[in-house]
């Protein structure tokens, strides 16, 4: 996907707060708060680990808590089994 296409894509058209999904962690510790990164529907989603220590490749059950124009925020509910 080109940079221009990514800028045109509005995350609010694909994701909603309260939505629960399974996701794979793509990157850890992406900010000072220890958030991880995944993509849902090709939207960058920053994941708060809660009580879990996340590693690259972990599969987790998450809840979308906020959706902006260009990204979403989520919280880990549990590790997926």
SVG drawing of the C-alpha trace seen along z (x, -y; Angstrom):
<svg xmlns="http://www.w3.org/2000/svg" viewBox="-18 -11 28 34">
<polyline fill="none" stroke="black" stroke-width="0.4" points="0.0,0.0 1.4,-3.4 1.9,-6.2 -0.8,-8.3 -3.3,-5.4 -2.6,-4.9 -3.2,-8.6 -6.6,-8.4 -7.7,-5.4 -9.9,-6.4 -9.6,-3.9 -13.1,-4.8 -14.6,-3.3 -13.2,0.1 -12.9,0.3 -15.2,-0.6 -14.6,-1.0 -15.7,2.0 -14.8,4.4 -12.9,7.6 -10.5,9.3 -7.6,11.7 -4.3,10.1 -0.7,11.0 1.9,8.6 4.2,7.2 6.4,5.0 6.8,4.4 7.7,1.4 6.8,-1.1 6.5,-4.0 7.5,-5.0 4.2,-3.4 5.3,0.1 2.6,0.4 2.9,3.0 1.9,2.7 -0.4,4.8 -2.5,4.2 -6.2,4.9 -7.9,4.4 -4.6,2.9 -4.9,0.2 -2.0,-0.4 -3.3,0.5 -1.3,-0.3 -1.9,2.3 -1.7,1.7 -0.3,4.9 -2.2,4.6 -0.9,7.4 0.8,9.3 4.4,9.2 4.1,9.2 6.7,10.5 6.8,10.4 4.6,13.0 2.3,13.4 -1.4,14.0 -3.7,12.1 -7.4,11.3 -7.8,7.5 -10.5,5.0 -10.5,1.8 -10.8,-1.1 -10.4,-4.1 -10.3,-4.7 -8.9,-7.8 -8.5,-8.8 -5.2,-7.1 -4.8,-4.5 -6.6,-2.6 -5.8,-1.9 -6.5,1.5 -6.1,3.3 -5.1,7.0 -7.8,9.1 -6.0,12.4 -3.5,14.5 -5.3,16.4 -5.2,20.2"/>
</svg>
